[in-house]
Amino acid sequence: MSRPESWGRYPRATPASVTRLSDRCSALPPTALPRLVYGNGRSYGDVCLNDGGAVLLARGLDRFIAFDPVTGVLRAESGVLLSEVLDLVVPRGWFLAVTPGTRFVTLGGAVANDVHGKNHHRAGTFGCHVRAFELVRSDGRRRECSPTQAPDWFAATIGGLGLTGLITWVEIQLSPIPGPWIQAESRRFGDLATFFQLSEAADQTDEFTVAWVDCAARGASLGRGILLKGSFAPALVGRGNPPKTHGRLHVPVTPPFSLVNRLSLIAFNALYYRQPEGAGLTHYAPFFYPLDAIGHWNRIYGPKGFLQYQCVLPPAAAESALRELLARIARSAEGSFLAVLKRFGERLSPGLLSFPRPGVTIALDFPSKGQATLRLLDTLDAMVVEAGGALYPAKDARMSAAMFRRSFPALERFLAFVDPEFSSGFWRRIR
């Protein structure tokens, strides 16, 4: 492959060596450089980058090891994509217990970043459904980790940002489903207070909830958006073949400048907000993975890429802090049309550095405009700190060491499990 890059395409990094892994039983390739495992490059910042170091490409670890269609327990190598898991298990009546907003994530990456989805209020994080995995250290030691076997290594590696070693295989518990169809409903809300009312009610009735919010709206419309909710529908017959959602559209080249700007943002948000509300059946693919239908959509941000910013705000401060964050973004010359808002539930992850915790999370994409963008995000950091919130490392490209420590109070415990020969651009930046 070409030079490994993150999905945000910012920052850029050039590793000194790139090695493709293909045999989970082999020793790690020797090197005097700091190592990092690279899955499918769907992290947004520099948590998957290793400038000047050795990068180990894990996509070659792409074999299924075992699957029990009766119990829904699946074991596969760490380079297997979630999309490949779904292709295998959905026809057999199973689904991922937790899935992020793209299915082109590796199993190892899902563990290392302890990804979350639209059902956190019921299912928690991906790590809550990991039964076991094998961890290979740079000294050659291998550990099978589970909640009962090497549980401290299990906790350190879930959400451990790939720093505890190479995950060779992962065993997960799937969830039973009646079929691939979702009974979905979208509902418009006119302000932030209404979002909280609708979201709280939806969490009680539906398996999956998420909202889009208009970051350009101001005044009485501040925080307006659309709530999407749904649950798997009963088994249905004769609904046709699943839609093809990858490669249907494609951004073939990177434009010389970002196509996301103030004018396009305002126009898109106004149009999107006015789309018809409604309820009906939809296949799981467009419900969970709408952007997977557009190949290389990250190219629309131009050659400088973009920065994603995701924070979580505790329940007591969530509404007031969100109001301040959105007002500050609306006043800026920056903006995001990919603004995702949802509530996290009470279920805690087993991971020491897991990001999700009770509260409300918002994720936003900002075209990279140099210092202007960085200053805005620093301002947002201060608001998050004041509210007692945290930032998500898998989406980060610029948080400070102090912000990271505030976000993850278990950091000191985690340090004992870091492989001394593993590192990343993110890890060096926040250390």
C-alpha positions as CSV (number, residue, x, y, z in Angstrom):
1,M,0.0,0.0,0.0
2,S,1.0,3.7,-0.2
3,R,2.0,5.6,2.9
4,P,-0.3,4.8,5.7
5,E,-2.6,7.7,6.6
6,S,-5.4,8.3,9.0
7,W,-9.0,8.9,7.8
8,G,-8.8,12.6,8.6
9,R,-5.6,12.8,6.5
10,Y,-4.2,15.1,9.1
11,P,-1.5,15.0,10.3
12,R,0.7,13.3,7.6
13,A,3.3,10.8,8.7
14,T,6.0,8.8,6.9
15,P,7.1,5.6,8.6
16,A,10.7,4.3,8.2
17,S,9.5,0.8,7.4
18,V,6.2,-0.9,6.6
19,T,5.7,-4.7,7.0
20,R,2.7,-6.7,6.1
21,L,1.7,-9.3,8.7
22,S,0.2,-12.6,7.4
23,D,0.9,-15.3,9.9
24,R,-0.5,-14.9,13.4
25,C,1.9,-17.6,14.7
26,S,5.1,-15.8,13.6
27,A,7.2,-13.6,15.7
28,L,7.1,-9.9,15.3
29,P,9.6,-8.7,12.6
30,P,12.8,-7.5,14.3
31,T,13.4,-3.7,14.3
32,A,15.2,-1.1,16.4
33,L,12.4,1.4,15.6
34,P,9.3,2.0,17.7
35,R,6.5,-0.3,16.4
36,L,2.8,0.3,15.7
37,V,0.1,-1.9,14.3
38,Y,-2.0,-0.4,11.5
39,G,-5.4,-1.9,10.8
40,N,-7.5,-0.2,8.1
41,G,-6.8,3.4,8.7
42,R,-10.2,4.5,10.0
43,S,-8.9,6.3,13.1
44,Y,-9.1,10.0,12.4
45,G,-5.9,11.6,13.9
46,D,-2.5,10.2,14.7
47,V,-3.4,7.3,17.0
48,C,-2.7,5.0,14.0
49,L,0.4,6.9,12.7
50,N,4.0,6.3,13.5
51,D,6.2,8.9,11.8
52,G,9.7,7.6,11.5
53,G,8.9,4.3,13.1
54,A,8.0,0.8,12.0
55,V,4.4,0.1,10.9
56,L,3.0,-3.4,10.9
57,L,0.0,-3.8,8.6
58,A,-2.5,-6.1,10.2
59,R,-5.0,-6.5,7.3
60,G,-3.1,-9.6,6.2
61,L,-4.4,-11.3,9.4
62,D,-7.8,-11.8,7.7
63,R,-8.9,-15.4,8.5
64,F,-11.9,-16.6,10.4
65,I,-10.9,-19.2,13.0
66,A,-14.3,-20.4,14.5
67,F,-17.9,-19.5,14.4
68,D,-20.7,-21.2,16.3
69,P,-24.1,-20.4,14.7
70,V,-26.0,-21.7,17.7
71,T,-24.3,-19.5,20.4
72,G,-23.2,-16.6,18.2
73,V,-19.5,-16.8,19.4
74,L,-17.0,-15.9,16.7
75,R,-13.2,-16.0,16.7
76,A,-11.3,-14.3,13.9
77,E,-7.9,-12.8,13.3
78,S,-7.5,-9.2,14.1
79,G,-7.3,-7.9,10.6
80,V,-10.8,-9.1,9.6
81,L,-13.1,-6.2,8.9
82,L,-16.4,-5.8,10.6
83,S,-18.0,-5.8,7.1
84,E,-16.5,-9.3,6.6
85,V,-17.9,-10.4,9.9
86,L,-21.4,-9.1,8.9
87,D,-21.2,-10.8,5.5
88,L,-20.7,-14.1,7.3
89,V,-23.1,-13.9,10.3
90,V,-26.1,-11.8,9.2
91,P,-27.5,-14.5,6.9
92,R,-27.2,-16.8,9.9
93,G,-29.3,-14.6,12.2
94,W,-26.5,-12.7,14.1
95,F,-25.2,-9.2,14.2
96,L,-22.4,-7.3,15.9
97,A,-23.4,-6.5,19.5
98,V,-21.9,-3.0,19.0
99,T,-20.8,-1.4,15.7
100,P,-19.4,2.1,15.0
101,G,-20.5,4.3,12.1
102,T,-18.3,2.5,9.6
103,R,-18.0,-1.3,9.0
104,F,-14.6,-0.9,7.4
105,V,-12.8,-1.2,10.8
106,T,-10.7,-4.2,11.8
107,L,-11.5,-6.3,14.8
108,G,-8.2,-5.4,16.3
109,G,-8.9,-1.7,15.7
110,A,-12.4,-2.0,17.3
111,V,-10.7,-3.4,20.4
112,A,-7.8,-1.0,20.5
113,N,-10.2,2.0,20.3
114,D,-13.1,0.4,22.2
115,V,-15.5,1.6,19.6
116,H,-19.1,2.5,20.4
117,G,-22.4,2.8,18.4
118,K,-26.0,3.9,18.4
119,N,-26.9,1.4,21.2
120,H,-24.5,2.4,23.9
121,H,-27.5,3.1,26.2
122,R,-28.2,-0.6,26.1
123,A,-25.1,-2.5,25.1
124,G,-22.2,-0.4,26.2
125,T,-19.0,-0.5,24.1
126,F,-17.4,-3.1,21.8
127,G,-15.2,-4.2,24.6
128,C,-18.2,-5.2,26.7
129,H,-18.7,-8.1,24.2
130,V,-15.1,-9.2,23.7
131,R,-14.7,-12.7,25.2
132,A,-11.0,-13.1,24.7
133,F,-8.0,-12.2,22.5
134,E,-4.3,-13.1,22.1
135,L,-1.7,-10.4,22.7
136,V,1.9,-10.7,21.4
137,R,4.5,-8.5,23.1
138,S,7.7,-7.3,21.4
139,D,9.7,-9.7,23.6
140,G,7.9,-12.6,22.0
141,R,5.6,-13.5,24.9
142,R,2.0,-14.4,24.1
143,R,-0.9,-14.0,26.4
144,E,-4.5,-15.2,26.0
145,C,-6.5,-12.4,27.7
146,S,-10.1,-12.5,28.9
147,P,-12.1,-11.2,31.9
148,T,-10.8,-14.2,33.9
149,Q,-7.5,-15.0,32.3
150,A,-4.9,-12.2,32.5
151,P,-7.8,-9.7,33.3
152,D,-5.4,-6.8,33.9
153,W,-4.0,-7.2,30.4
154,F,-7.5,-7.6,29.1
155,A,-8.5,-4.2,30.6
156,A,-5.4,-2.4,29.5
157,T,-5.7,-3.6,25.8
158,I,-9.4,-2.7,25.4
159,G,-9.2,0.9,24.5
160,G,-5.4,0.7,24.9
161,L,-4.7,2.5,21.5
162,G,-2.6,-0.4,20.2
163,L,0.2,0.3,22.7
164,T,0.1,-3.0,24.7
165,G,1.3,-5.2,21.8
166,L,-0.1,-7.0,18.7
167,I,-3.6,-8.5,19.0
168,T,-3.5,-11.6,16.7
169,W,-7.1,-12.8,17.1
170,V,-10.3,-11.7,18.8
171,E,-13.3,-13.7,20.1
172,I,-16.6,-11.8,20.4
173,Q,-20.2,-12.5,21.4
174,L,-22.6,-11.6,18.7
175,S,-26.3,-10.6,19.2
176,P,-29.2,-12.6,17.6
177,I,-31.4,-10.7,15.1
178,P,-34.6,-11.7,13.3
179,G,-33.4,-10.4,10.0
180,P,-31.4,-7.6,8.4
181,W,-34.1,-5.0,8.4
182,I,-34.5,-2.0,10.8
183,Q,-37.8,-0.4,11.7
184,A,-36.6,3.2,11.7
185,E,-38.0,6.6,12.4
186,S,-36.6,10.1,11.9
187,R,-38.0,13.1,13.8
188,R,-37.0,16.7,13.5
189,F,-36.3,18.8,16.7
190,G,-36.1,22.6,16.8
191,D,-33.7,23.2,19.6
192,L,-31.4,21.5,22.1
193,A,-33.9,21.1,24.9
194,T,-36.2,19.2,22.6
195,F,-33.3,16.9,21.7
196,F,-32.9,15.9,25.3
197,Q,-36.6,15.1,25.7
198,L,-36.8,13.1,22.5
199,S,-33.5,11.2,23.1
200,E,-34.4,10.2,26.6
201,A,-37.7,8.8,25.5
202,A,-36.2,7.0,22.5
203,D,-33.6,5.4,24.7
204,Q,-36.4,3.7,26.6
205,T,-38.2,2.3,23.5
206,D,-35.6,1.7,20.8
207,E,-32.4,-0.3,20.4
208,F,-30.6,2.4,18.5
209,T,-30.7,6.2,18.7
210,V,-28.5,9.0,17.2
211,A,-29.0,12.6,16.2
212,W,-27.6,15.0,13.6
213,V,-27.3,18.5,14.7
214,D,-27.1,21.7,12.7
215,C,-23.9,23.5,13.8
216,A,-24.7,26.6,11.8
217,A,-28.0,27.3,13.5
218,R,-28.1,30.2,16.0
219,G,-30.5,31.9,18.4
220,A,-33.8,30.1,19.1
221,S,-32.8,27.4,16.6
222,L,-29.5,26.6,18.3
223,G,-29.0,22.9,18.5
224,R,-31.8,22.0,16.1
225,G,-31.5,18.7,14.2
226,I,-32.9,15.3,13.4
227,L,-33.2,12.3,15.7
228,L,-32.9,8.9,14.1
229,K,-34.1,5.8,16.1
230,G,-34.8,2.2,15.3
231,S,-34.9,-1.4,16.3
232,F,-34.4,-4.7,14.3
233,A,-37.7,-5.6,12.7
234,P,-39.4,-9.0,12.9
235,A,-38.4,-11.5,10.3
236,L,-39.8,-10.5,6.9
237,V,-40.0,-12.3,3.6
238,G,-39.7,-11.0,0.1
239,R,-37.9,-7.7,0.9
240,G,-35.4,-8.2,-1.9
241,N,-31.7,-8.2,-1.9
242,P,-29.6,-6.1,0.5
243,P,-28.6,-2.8,-1.1
244,K,-25.0,-2.4,-2.2
245,T,-23.7,0.5,-0.1
246,H,-20.0,0.5,-0.9
247,G,-18.7,1.9,-4.1
248,R,-22.1,3.1,-5.3
249,L,-20.7,6.7,-5.2
250,H,-17.0,7.5,-5.1
251,V,-14.8,10.6,-4.7
252,P,-12.2,9.8,-7.3
253,V,-9.6,12.5,-6.6
254,T,-8.7,15.0,-3.9
255,P,-9.8,18.5,-5.0
256,P,-7.2,21.3,-4.7
257,F,-9.3,22.9,-1.9
258,S,-11.9,21.8,0.7
259,L,-15.4,21.5,-0.6
260,V,-16.6,22.1,2.9
261,N,-16.8,25.8,3.6
262,R,-19.1,28.3,5.3
263,L,-21.4,28.7,2.3
264,S,-21.7,24.9,1.5
265,L,-22.1,24.2,5.2
266,I,-25.1,26.6,5.6
267,A,-26.7,25.4,2.4
268,F,-26.3,21.7,3.2
269,N,-27.5,22.0,6.8
270,A,-30.6,24.0,5.8
271,L,-31.5,21.5,3.2
272,Y,-30.7,18.4,5.4
273,Y,-32.8,19.8,8.2
274,R,-35.8,20.1,6.0
275,Q,-35.8,16.5,4.7
276,P,-39.1,14.8,5.4
277,E,-39.7,13.0,8.7
278,G,-41.0,9.5,8.6
279,A,-40.9,5.9,9.7
280,G,-40.4,2.7,7.7
281,L,-38.3,-0.3,7.0
282,T,-34.6,0.1,6.0
283,H,-31.8,-2.3,5.6
284,Y,-29.2,-2.3,8.3
285,A,-26.4,-1.0,5.9
286,P,-27.8,2.5,5.3
287,F,-29.1,2.8,8.8
288,F,-25.7,2.1,10.5
289,Y,-23.3,3.0,7.7
290,P,-24.6,5.8,5.6
291,L,-21.2,7.2,4.7
292,D,-19.8,3.8,3.7
293,A,-21.9,4.3,0.5
294,I,-19.4,7.0,-0.6
295,G,-16.0,5.7,-1.3
296,H,-13.2,8.0,-0.1
297,W,-15.6,10.6,1.1
298,N,-12.7,12.0,3.3
299,R,-11.2,13.5,0.1
300,I,-13.9,16.2,-0.1
301,Y,-11.9,18.1,2.6
302,G,-9.0,18.7,0.1
303,P,-5.3,18.2,0.5
304,K,-5.1,19.5,4.1
305,G,-7.6,17.0,5.4
306,F,-9.8,17.6,8.4
307,L,-9.9,17.3,12.2
308,Q,-12.6,15.4,13.9
309,Y,-13.5,16.5,17.4
310,Q,-15.4,14.2,19.7
311,C,-16.1,14.9,23.4
312,V,-18.3,13.5,26.1
313,L,-20.0,15.7,28.7
314,P,-21.3,14.4,32.0
315,P,-25.1,14.4,32.5
316,A,-25.3,17.3,35.0
317,A,-23.5,19.7,32.7
318,A,-24.4,18.3,29.3
319,E,-27.2,20.6,28.1
320,S,-25.6,23.8,29.2
321,A,-22.1,22.9,28.0
322,L,-23.5,21.7,24.6
323,R,-25.3,25.0,24.3
324,E,-22.0,26.9,24.8
325,L,-20.1,24.6,22.4
326,L,-22.6,25.0,19.6
327,A,-22.9,28.7,20.1
328,R,-19.1,29.1,19.9
329,I,-18.9,26.9,16.7
330,A,-21.8,28.9,15.1
331,R,-20.0,32.2,15.7
332,S,-16.8,30.9,14.2
333,A,-15.8,30.8,10.6
334,E,-15.4,27.0,11.1
335,G,-18.2,24.5,10.8
336,S,-19.2,20.9,10.5
337,F,-22.0,19.3,8.6
338,L,-21.1,15.8,10.0
339,A,-22.2,16.6,13.5
340,V,-23.4,13.5,15.4
341,L,-25.0,13.8,18.8
342,K,-26.0,10.9,21.1
343,R,-26.4,9.9,24.8
344,F,-24.1,7.4,26.5
345,G,-25.7,5.0,28.9
346,E,-24.6,3.8,32.4
347,R,-22.8,0.6,31.3
348,L,-19.1,0.9,31.8
349,S,-16.4,-0.6,29.6
350,P,-13.8,-3.1,31.0
351,G,-11.1,-0.9,29.3
352,L,-8.9,1.3,31.4
353,L,-8.7,4.0,28.7
354,S,-12.2,3.5,27.3
355,F,-13.7,6.8,26.2
356,P,-17.5,6.3,26.6
357,R,-18.9,7.1,30.0
358,P,-22.4,8.3,31.1
359,G,-23.3,11.6,29.5
360,V,-23.8,13.1,26.0
361,T,-21.2,12.9,23.2
362,I,-20.9,15.0,20.1
363,A,-18.6,14.4,17.1
364,L,-17.8,17.1,14.6
365,D,-15.6,17.4,11.5
366,F,-13.6,20.6,10.8
367,P,-11.7,21.3,7.6
368,S,-8.1,21.9,8.5
369,K,-7.4,25.7,8.2
370,G,-4.2,25.8,10.3
371,Q,-4.1,27.9,13.4
372,A,-7.6,29.2,13.1
373,T,-9.0,25.7,13.4
374,L,-6.5,24.8,16.2
375,R,-7.5,27.9,18.2
376,L,-11.2,27.0,18.0
377,L,-10.5,23.5,19.2
378,D,-8.4,24.8,22.1
379,T,-11.4,26.9,23.0
380,L,-13.7,23.9,22.9
381,D,-11.2,22.0,25.1
382,A,-11.5,24.6,27.8
383,M,-15.3,24.3,27.7
384,V,-15.1,20.5,27.9
385,V,-12.7,20.7,30.9
386,E,-14.9,23.2,32.7
387,A,-17.9,20.8,32.3
388,G,-15.8,17.8,33.5
389,G,-15.8,16.1,30.1
390,A,-13.3,14.1,28.0
391,L,-12.0,13.8,24.4
392,Y,-11.8,10.6,22.3
393,P,-8.2,9.7,21.3
394,A,-9.3,7.7,18.2
395,K,-10.7,11.0,16.7
396,D,-7.9,13.3,17.9
397,A,-5.0,15.0,16.2
398,R,-4.0,17.8,18.6
399,M,-5.1,17.4,22.2
400,S,-2.5,18.3,24.9
401,A,-1.0,16.0,27.4
402,A,-2.8,17.8,30.2
403,M,-6.1,17.3,28.4
404,F,-5.4,13.6,27.9
405,R,-4.6,13.1,31.6
406,R,-7.8,14.9,32.6
407,S,-9.8,12.7,30.2
408,F,-8.4,9.4,31.5
409,P,-7.8,9.3,35.2
410,A,-6.7,5.6,34.9
411,L,-3.7,6.6,32.8
412,E,-1.1,5.9,35.6
413,R,-2.4,2.3,36.0
414,F,-2.3,1.9,32.2
415,L,1.4,2.8,31.9
416,A,2.5,-0.4,33.4
417,F,1.1,-2.4,30.4
418,V,2.5,-0.3,27.5
419,D,4.9,-2.4,25.4
420,P,8.3,-0.5,25.6
421,E,8.8,-1.0,21.8
422,F,5.3,0.2,20.8
423,S,4.5,3.8,20.2
424,S,2.5,6.2,17.9
425,G,2.4,9.8,16.9
426,F,-0.4,10.3,19.4
427,W,1.4,8.6,22.2
428,R,4.6,10.7,21.8
429,R,2.6,13.9,21.5
430,I,0.7,13.4,24.7
431,R,3.6,12.1,26.7
